Amino acid sequence: MNILVVLIPVSLFLGGVGLAAFLWSLRHDQYEDLEGDAWRILSEDDDTPHKP
């Protein structure tokens, strides 16, 4: 039962860190162009030469 005294604050802290990271990603426009990234993967217009 004494372990709950440690685990509850640790879990709340980690949840807060996750929430802060999510809010940071929203503020820095990480979710702006989701479709563009998907189509960019399928595009064959890369300038890198193919190695044999």
N, CA, C and O of each residue as an XYZ file, in Angstrom:
208
protein
N       0.808     -1.187      0.000
C       0.000      0.000      0.000
C       0.857      1.260      0.000
O       0.433      2.300     -0.504
N       2.049      1.173      0.557
C       2.927      2.336      0.580
C       3.446      2.692     -0.803
O       3.843      3.833     -1.040
N       3.449      1.726     -1.722
C       3.943      1.992     -3.069
C       3.015      2.958     -3.809
O       3.454      3.660     -4.720
N       1.739      2.998     -3.423
C       0.808      3.931     -4.063
C       1.181      5.380     -3.791
O       0.866      6.263     -4.589
N       1.839      5.627     -2.692
C       2.288      6.984     -2.366
C       3.313      7.457     -3.391
O       3.433      8.657     -3.638
N       4.041      6.539     -3.978
C       5.039      6.882     -4.992
C       4.431      6.818     -6.382
O       4.665      7.706     -7.202
N       3.648      5.774     -6.659
C       3.149      5.559     -8.016
C       2.136      6.604     -8.471
O       2.140      6.980     -9.643
N       1.289      7.073     -7.602
C       0.276      8.050     -8.001
C       0.909      9.376     -8.413
O       0.551      9.891     -9.472
N       1.826      9.960     -7.645
C       2.467     11.198     -8.119
C       3.298     11.007     -9.388
O       3.332     11.885    -10.249
N       3.966      9.859     -9.499
C       4.754      9.601    -10.709
C       3.845      9.520    -11.924
O       4.165     10.084    -12.971
N       2.716      8.829    -11.805
C       1.803      8.720    -12.941
C       1.182     10.069    -13.291
O       0.988     10.369    -14.469
N       0.868     10.881    -12.290
C       0.346     12.221    -12.573
C       1.390     13.092    -13.255
O       1.060     13.869    -14.150
N       2.635     12.970    -12.843
C       3.709     13.739    -13.466
C       3.899     13.318    -14.925
O       4.026     14.171    -15.804
N       3.920     12.009    -15.186
C       4.093     11.531    -16.557
C       2.902     11.904    -17.443
O       3.079     12.207    -18.623
N       1.711     11.884    -16.888
C       0.536     12.341    -17.639
C       0.632     13.815    -17.981
O       0.258     14.228    -19.079
N       1.131     14.611    -17.044
C       1.325     16.044    -17.299
C       2.375     16.293    -18.365
O       2.223     17.187    -19.198
N       3.444     15.501    -18.342
C       4.479     15.638    -19.378
C       3.902     15.286    -20.748
O       4.185     15.968    -21.732
N       3.098     14.230    -20.817
C       2.462     13.860    -22.081
C       1.504     14.930    -22.576
O       1.466     15.228    -23.770
N       0.744     15.499    -21.680
C      -0.179     16.577    -22.053
C       0.579     17.806    -22.528
O       0.176     18.451    -23.496
N       1.668     18.133    -21.855
C       2.482     19.286    -22.265
C       3.089     19.057    -23.648
O       3.142     19.981    -24.460
N       3.547     17.839    -23.921
C       4.107     17.538    -25.237
C       3.039     17.631    -26.320
O       3.312     18.122    -27.415
N       1.830     17.166    -26.028
C       0.743     17.259    -26.995
C       0.371     18.712    -27.269
O       0.178     19.097    -28.423
N       0.270     19.516    -26.221
C      -0.066     20.928    -26.416
C       1.042     21.663    -27.165
O       0.757     22.550    -27.968
N       2.306     21.305    -26.912
C       3.417     21.901    -27.655
C       3.291     21.576    -29.144
O       3.497     22.440    -29.996
N       2.949     20.317    -29.447
C       2.836     19.932    -30.852
C       1.670     20.639    -31.534
O       1.745     20.938    -32.725
N       0.610     20.906    -30.811
C      -0.498     21.666    -31.397
C      -0.099     23.108    -31.676
O      -0.446     23.655    -32.723
N       0.615     23.720    -30.763
C       1.019     25.121    -30.942
C       2.052     25.306    -32.028
O       2.141     26.388    -32.609
N       2.830     24.290    -32.320
C       3.879     24.400    -33.325
C       3.467     23.763    -34.657
O       4.320     23.378    -35.458
N       2.158     23.656    -34.884
C       1.574     23.234    -36.170
C       2.115     21.903    -36.663
O       2.447     21.779    -37.842
N       2.214     20.911    -35.799
C       2.693     19.599    -36.203
C       1.617     18.808    -36.938
O       1.932     17.809    -37.585
N       0.362     19.225    -36.858
C      -0.750     18.481    -37.455
C      -1.387     19.251    -38.611
O      -2.566     19.047    -38.903
N      -0.647     20.116    -39.264
C      -1.221     20.959    -40.303
C      -1.507     20.219    -41.597
O      -2.616     20.321    -42.122
N      -0.547     19.479    -42.128
C      -0.672     18.891    -43.458
C      -0.478     17.378    -43.398
O       0.560     16.863    -43.812
N      -1.471     16.680    -42.886
C      -1.354     15.229    -42.757
C      -1.470     14.532    -44.111
O      -0.801     13.525    -44.345
N      -2.300     15.049    -44.992
C      -2.461     14.435    -46.312
C      -1.219     14.632    -47.178
O      -0.860     13.743    -47.950
N      -0.570     15.769    -47.063
C       0.628     16.032    -47.856
C       1.746     15.058    -47.534
O       2.449     14.601    -48.435
N       1.915     14.738    -46.271
C       2.942     13.772    -45.884
C       2.631     12.389    -46.434
O       3.537     11.675    -46.862
N       1.379     12.011    -46.427
C       1.003     10.695    -46.950
C       1.289     10.596    -48.438
O       1.781      9.566    -48.901
N       0.992     11.642    -49.197
C       1.246     11.612    -50.637
C       2.736     11.773    -50.951
O       3.207     11.265    -51.969
N       3.467     12.458    -50.108
C       4.899     12.657    -50.322
C       5.653     11.324    -50.239
O       6.651     11.140    -50.935
N       5.195     10.412    -49.410
C       5.826      9.099    -49.309
C       5.670      8.328    -50.615
O       6.588      7.628    -51.043
N       4.519      8.458    -51.237
C       4.235      7.709    -52.463
C       4.841      8.346    -53.708
O       4.895      7.711    -54.761
N       5.288      9.570    -53.603
C       5.834     10.285    -54.747
C       7.185      9.712    -55.152
O       7.990      9.327    -54.304
N       7.420      9.660    -56.456
C       8.700      9.177    -56.973
C       9.575     10.319    -57.469
O      10.481     10.092    -58.270
N       9.327     11.516    -57.019
C      10.061     12.689    -57.470
C      11.243     13.018    -56.568
O      11.506     14.190    -56.299
N      11.949     12.015    -56.106
C      13.096     12.294    -55.239
C      14.355     12.490    -56.105
O      14.477     11.912    -57.185
N      15.268     13.302    -55.616
C      16.473     13.632    -56.359
C      17.654     12.752    -56.000
O      18.745     12.942    -56.537
N      17.465     11.804    -55.113
C      18.590     10.952    -54.712
C      18.811      9.844    -55.725
O      17.849      9.212    -56.160
N      20.043      9.597    -56.107
C      20.296      8.520    -57.063
C      20.097      7.149    -56.416
O      20.323      6.964    -55.221
N      19.670      6.204    -57.239
C      19.465      4.849    -56.746
C      20.784      4.094    -56.782
O      21.485      4.111    -57.794
N      21.120      3.439    -55.696
C      22.351      2.663    -55.640
C      22.080      1.245    -56.129
O      21.054      0.655    -55.788
N      22.998      0.696    -56.929
C      22.776     -0.672    -57.430
C      22.954     -1.730    -56.375
O      22.798     -2.918    -56.659
